[in-house]
Amino acid sequence: MNFERFFEFMGNHPFLFGIMAVLIVMFFMVETKRSGKKVSPSGLGLLVNNENAQIIDIRAKKKFETGHIQGSRNIPLADLKDRLDEIRAIEAPIVVVCDLGMQAGTAVQLIGKPNAMRLEGGIGGWQSAGMPLVGNKYADGKSHSKSTKTVKPVKVK
């Protein structure tokens, strides 16, 4: 595409490009709001230590058993609607965890509390940040010789 023609078209149709710019900005605003607040893997430890945040893992039970964040509890996304009252009763911050952080945004919307947020990057982001998982088991349900390191969160004063 010839950029001179593009800029000529843009100059001849400023109204169309103005509308396009507004729509792009609105799209990103809606997407950010829809996916909810997020917390980084490194910030999760501080949130748990300082504010007693509750971690809810919405992955399927088998995935949860393969490895999860220490202290998290498993409420699969399919069961979340049935347990909303229980979750909304939690006064501490709530951090929702999924595989990549995408489904957690939907769960945060469902919960509908201002202190509910999602883990940025999900379990994948957690592992990429070098953070440990507990409960690693293989498909046969047995723990094998590879040990899983667990790190207790450090209290910051």
C-alpha positions in Angstrom: 0.0 0.0 0.0 1.3 3.4 -0.9 1.5 5.6 2.2 1.0 8.8 0.2 -2.4 7.6 -0.9 -3.2 6.4 2.6 -2.5 9.9 4.1 -4.4 11.5 1.2 -7.4 9.3 2.0 -7.0 10.2 5.7 -6.9 13.9 4.9 -10.0 13.6 2.8 -12.0 11.7 5.4 -11.0 13.0 8.8 -14.5 12.2 10.3 -14.1 8.5 9.5 -10.6 8.4 11.1 -11.9 10.3 14.1 -14.6 7.8 14.7 -12.1 4.9 14.2 -9.8 6.4 16.8 -12.7 6.8 19.3 -13.8 3.2 18.7 -10.3 1.9 19.2 -9.9 3.7 22.5 -13.4 2.5 23.7 -12.5 -1.0 22.7 -9.4 -1.1 24.9 -11.2 0.6 27.8 -14.0 -2.0 27.7 -11.6 -4.9 27.4 -9.6 -3.6 30.4 -12.7 -3.2 32.5 -14.1 -6.6 31.4 -11.0 -8.5 32.3 -10.9 -6.9 35.8 -8.1 -5.7 38.0 -5.0 -7.9 37.9 -2.2 -8.7 40.2 1.3 -9.7 39.1 2.8 -13.0 40.3 5.3 -11.2 42.5 2.5 -9.0 44.0 0.4 -12.0 44.9 2.7 -13.0 47.8 2.5 -9.5 49.3 -1.3 -9.4 48.9 -1.6 -12.8 50.7 0.8 -11.7 53.5 -0.4 -8.2 54.0 -4.1 -8.5 53.4 -4.8 -12.2 53.8 -5.9 -12.5 50.1 -7.8 -15.7 49.2 -6.7 -17.5 46.1 -9.4 -19.3 44.1 -8.2 -21.6 41.3 -11.0 -22.0 38.7 -9.2 -24.7 36.6 -10.7 -28.2 36.4 -10.0 -30.4 39.4 -7.5 -32.6 37.4 -5.4 -29.6 36.4 -5.6 -28.2 40.0 -4.2 -31.5 41.3 -1.4 -31.5 38.8 -0.1 -28.3 40.4 -1.5 -25.3 42.1 -0.4 -22.2 44.1 0.1 -23.0 47.8 -2.9 -21.9 49.8 -5.3 -21.8 46.9 -8.6 -23.6 46.8 -10.2 -25.2 43.7 -13.6 -24.0 42.6 -13.9 -24.9 38.9 -15.4 -22.3 36.7 -18.4 -24.5 36.0 -19.2 -24.6 39.7 -18.6 -20.9 40.3 -22.2 -19.7 39.8 -23.4 -22.1 42.4 -20.9 -20.8 45.0 -21.1 -17.1 44.4 -22.7 -16.4 47.8 -19.9 -18.2 49.6 -17.2 -16.3 47.5 -18.9 -12.9 47.9 -19.0 -13.4 51.7 -15.1 -13.3 51.7 -14.1 -9.9 53.0 -10.4 -10.3 52.2 -9.2 -9.6 48.6 -9.9 -12.4 46.2 -7.5 -13.5 43.5 -8.8 -15.7 40.8 -6.4 -18.0 39.0 -6.8 -19.9 35.7 -4.4 -21.3 33.0 -3.5 -18.0 31.2 -5.5 -15.3 33.0 -8.3 -15.1 30.4 -11.1 -17.1 32.1 -10.2 -15.5 35.4 -11.5 -12.1 34.0 -14.9 -13.7 33.4 -14.9 -15.1 36.9 -13.9 -11.7 38.4 -16.9 -10.2 36.6 -19.2 -12.9 37.9 -18.0 -12.3 41.5 -18.6 -8.6 41.0 -16.7 -7.4 44.1 -14.3 -4.4 44.0 -11.6 -6.4 45.8 -11.7 -9.3 43.3 -8.9 -9.5 40.8 -7.2 -12.0 38.5 -3.6 -13.3 38.5 -1.9 -11.8 35.5 -0.9 -14.6 33.2 -2.6 -17.2 35.3 -0.7 -20.4 36.3 1.5 -20.0 33.1 2.5 -16.5 34.2 3.1 -17.7 37.8 5.5 -20.5 36.5 7.2 -18.1 34.0 8.0 -15.9 37.0 9.8 -18.8 38.6 7.2 -19.3 41.3 6.6 -22.8 42.6 3.5 -25.0 42.4 2.5 -27.6 45.0 0.7 -30.9 44.6 2.4 -31.9 41.4 1.3 -35.4 40.4 1.5 -37.3 37.2 -1.5 -38.6 35.3 -1.4 -41.9 37.3 -2.1 -39.8 40.4 1.2 -40.7 42.1 3.9 -38.3 43.1 7.1 -39.4 41.4 10.8 -38.9 42.4 10.9 -35.3 41.2 10.2 -33.2 44.3 8.3 -30.0 44.1 9.9 -27.1 45.9 7.6 -25.0 48.0 8.4 -21.6 49.1 6.7 -20.0 52.0 5.8 -16.4 51.4 8.0 -14.0 53.3 6.4 -11.5 55.6 7.4 -8.0 54.8 7.3 -5.5 57.6 
